[in-house]
Amino acid sequence: MTDSGSSSPGLHLLDDSEDFRAHALEMANRARRSIDILSTDLDFPIYHQPPFLQSLSELARRSRSSRVRVLVKSTAAMVERGHGVAQLAQRLPSRLAIRKLSLAPQDKTMAYMIVDRELLLFKNDDAEYRGFANYSAQPEARRLLEEFTYLWEHHSDEDPQLRLLTL
């Protein structure tokens, strides 16, 4: 159940997949420029939902400067089950890109979504639905985005298997 944090009005503690799904959609709907996601396998209950996919598609098509970047540790489940984000990436390759990590981040268990360098959806452990949504997280988002960008540029590659998904 979502618990609004008392120390910050934009902070919500999350403890189940429905909480994460609802806040991921809300943040995606608010996105104006960018979404960056780090996840083990792009969690299906959160990111493979039609309303979320529609928001990603709208963001990617909004302007030439819009972008969505996804870093995953494994693409096996995405390929096997046919992930909607991967299918979107096939249709919008210049605006939505997915790469596979070749090096683990400093905190190997965390997962997150950063929206417009300000909104942050954070899972403490990608295997469990515990974490927070922060709608005013500029300092944390900046730090995580620096790590994300470093991993994106130096320790990730396109996975040819993602190109094999059927649309």
Secondary structure, DSSP 8 states (H G I E B T S, - for coil): --EE-SS-TTEEEE-SHHHHHHHHHHHHHH-SSEEEEEESS--HHHHS-HHHHHHHHHHHHH-TT-EEEEEES--HHHHHHT-HHHHHHHH-TTTEEEEEESS--SSTT-EEEEETTTEEEEESSTTS--EEEESS-HHHHHHHHHHHHHHHHHSEE--GGGGG---
